[in-house]
Amino acid sequence: MTPYELSSMIHRELSSFAPRLSAALNRALNEIGEGSVLVGMGKGTHVNDDVSFTEYESISTGGDYAGIIAKITAVLRQLEENSNWKVIVDKKPGTGPNKIELLYTLFRSRDL
């Protein structure tokens, strides 16, 4: 699966309830990418460079907390199988009813 196909699948699956995660994954896949073997292109652009960034999102679950987490987990599994990017998701209860707060840490590391 190419980065663009993966990005399209992620957008279809996540953008309706987790738009910030969808946008962050799109940025990782299409703007930052997998890295290049070319030398001298700048920090974070070489295939051996470690790259990471974070994104925060508050999601309304509509009472289906487990379903939302399952969808996110399934998409992240596809991401990890088809790219060098990994995502850590920190979850905590939201400030209102049927809300969760998520902190995403996206990273590409040559050591993993």
The 8 nearest C-alpha neighbors of each residue, nearest first, counted from 0:
[[1, 4, 5, 81, 2, 3, 82, 80],
 [0, 2, 4, 3, 5, 81, 6, 82],
 [1, 3, 5, 4, 28, 6, 0, 29],
 [2, 4, 6, 5, 1, 7, 29, 28],
 [5, 3, 7, 1, 6, 2, 0, 8],
 [4, 6, 2, 8, 3, 7, 1, 9],
 [5, 7, 3, 9, 4, 8, 25, 2],
 [6, 8, 4, 10, 5, 9, 3, 11],
 [9, 7, 5, 11, 10, 6, 12, 4],
 [10, 8, 6, 12, 7, 11, 13, 5],
 [9, 11, 7, 14, 8, 13, 12, 21],
 [12, 10, 8, 9, 13, 14, 7, 15],
 [11, 13, 9, 10, 8, 14, 74, 15],
 [14, 12, 17, 10, 15, 21, 9, 16],
 [13, 15, 18, 10, 17, 21, 16, 11],
 [16, 14, 13, 17, 18, 12, 11, 10],
 [15, 17, 14, 13, 18, 58, 59, 60],
 [18, 16, 14, 13, 20, 19, 15, 21],
 [19, 17, 14, 21, 20, 22, 16, 15],
 [20, 18, 22, 21, 17, 23, 56, 54],
 [21, 19, 23, 22, 18, 17, 24, 54],
 [20, 22, 18, 24, 19, 23, 14, 10],
 [23, 21, 25, 19, 20, 24, 18, 26],
 [24, 22, 20, 26, 25, 21, 19, 27],
 [25, 23, 27, 21, 26, 22, 28, 20],
 [24, 26, 22, 28, 23, 27, 6, 29],
 [27, 25, 30, 23, 24, 29, 28, 22],
 [28, 26, 24, 31, 25, 32, 29, 30],
 [29, 27, 32, 25, 26, 2, 24, 30],
 [28, 30, 32, 26, 25, 27, 31, 2],
 [29, 31, 26, 32, 27, 28, 25, 33],
 [32, 30, 27, 29, 28, 26, 33, 44],
 [33, 31, 28, 29, 34, 30, 27, 26],
 [32, 34, 46, 83, 35, 31, 28, 82],
 [35, 33, 46, 45, 44, 32, 36, 31],
 [34, 36, 45, 46, 37, 44, 33, 38],
 [35, 37, 46, 45, 38, 34, 47, 44],
 [38, 36, 35, 45, 39, 40, 46, 44],
 [37, 39, 40, 36, 45, 35, 41, 44],
 [40, 38, 41, 37, 45, 42, 44, 36],
 [39, 41, 38, 44, 37, 42, 45, 35],
 [42, 40, 39, 44, 43, 45, 38, 48],
 [41, 43, 44, 48, 40, 45, 39, 50],
 [44, 42, 48, 50, 45, 41, 49, 34],
 [43, 45, 34, 42, 41, 35, 40, 46],
 [46, 44, 34, 35, 48, 47, 43, 36],
 [45, 47, 34, 35, 36, 48, 33, 44],
 [48, 46, 45, 109, 49, 34, 108, 36],
 [49, 47, 43, 45, 46, 50, 44, 108],
 [48, 50, 108, 107, 109, 43, 47, 51],
 [51, 49, 107, 106, 43, 48, 108, 52],
 [52, 50, 106, 105, 107, 49, 104, 53],
 [51, 53, 105, 104, 106, 54, 50, 103],
 [54, 52, 104, 103, 105, 55, 51, 102],
 [53, 55, 103, 102, 104, 56, 23, 52],
 [56, 54, 102, 101, 103, 53, 57, 19],
 [55, 57, 101, 100, 58, 19, 102, 54],
 [56, 58, 100, 99, 101, 98, 59, 93],
 [59, 57, 99, 98, 60, 100, 56, 17],
 [58, 60, 98, 61, 97, 99, 57, 16],
 [61, 59, 62, 97, 63, 64, 98, 58],
 [60, 62, 63, 97, 59, 64, 98, 96],
 [61, 63, 60, 97, 64, 59, 98, 96],
 [64, 62, 66, 60, 61, 65, 67, 97],
 [63, 65, 67, 60, 66, 62, 68, 61],
 [66, 64, 68, 67, 63, 69, 70, 62],
 [67, 65, 69, 63, 68, 64, 70, 60],
 [66, 68, 70, 64, 69, 65, 71, 63],
 [67, 69, 71, 65, 70, 66, 72, 64],
 [68, 70, 66, 72, 67, 71, 65, 73],
 [71, 69, 73, 67, 72, 68, 66, 74],
 [70, 72, 68, 74, 69, 73, 75, 67],
 [73, 71, 69, 75, 70, 74, 68, 76],
 [74, 72, 76, 70, 75, 71, 69, 77],
 [73, 75, 77, 71, 76, 72, 78, 70],
 [76, 74, 78, 72, 77, 73, 71, 79],
 [75, 77, 73, 79, 74, 78, 72, 80],
 [78, 76, 80, 74, 75, 79, 81, 73],
 [79, 77, 75, 81, 76, 80, 82, 74],
 [78, 80, 76, 82, 77, 81, 85, 84],
 [81, 79, 77, 78, 82, 76, 83, 75],
 [80, 82, 78, 79, 77, 0, 83, 5],
 [83, 81, 84, 79, 78, 80, 33, 2],
 [82, 84, 107, 79, 33, 85, 81, 108],
 [85, 83, 107, 82, 106, 79, 86, 105],
 [84, 86, 106, 79, 105, 107, 83, 87],
 [87, 85, 105, 104, 88, 106, 103, 84],
 [86, 88, 104, 103, 89, 105, 85, 102],
 [87, 89, 103, 102, 90, 86, 101, 104],
 [90, 88, 102, 101, 103, 87, 91, 100],
 [91, 89, 101, 100, 88, 102, 99, 92],
 [90, 92, 100, 99, 93, 101, 89, 102],
 [93, 91, 99, 100, 98, 94, 90, 95],
 [94, 92, 99, 98, 100, 95, 91, 57],
 [93, 95, 98, 92, 96, 99, 100, 57],
 [96, 94, 93, 98, 97, 99, 92, 59],
 [95, 97, 98, 94, 93, 59, 62, 99],
 [96, 98, 60, 62, 61, 59, 95, 99],
 [99, 97, 59, 93, 58, 96, 60, 95],
 [100, 98, 93, 92, 58, 57, 91, 101],
 [99, 101, 57, 93, 91, 56, 90, 92],
 [100, 102, 90, 56, 89, 55, 57, 103],
 [101, 103, 55, 89, 88, 54, 56, 104],
 [102, 104, 88, 54, 53, 87, 55, 105],
 [105, 103, 53, 87, 86, 52, 106, 88],
 [106, 104, 86, 51, 52, 85, 53, 103],
 [107, 105, 51, 85, 50, 84, 108, 86],
 [106, 108, 84, 50, 49, 83, 85, 51],
 [109, 107, 49, 110, 111, 106, 50, 48],
 [108, 110, 47, 111, 49, 107, 48, 46],
 [111, 109, 108, 49, 47, 107, 48, 83],
 [110, 109, 108, 107, 83, 85, 84, 106]]
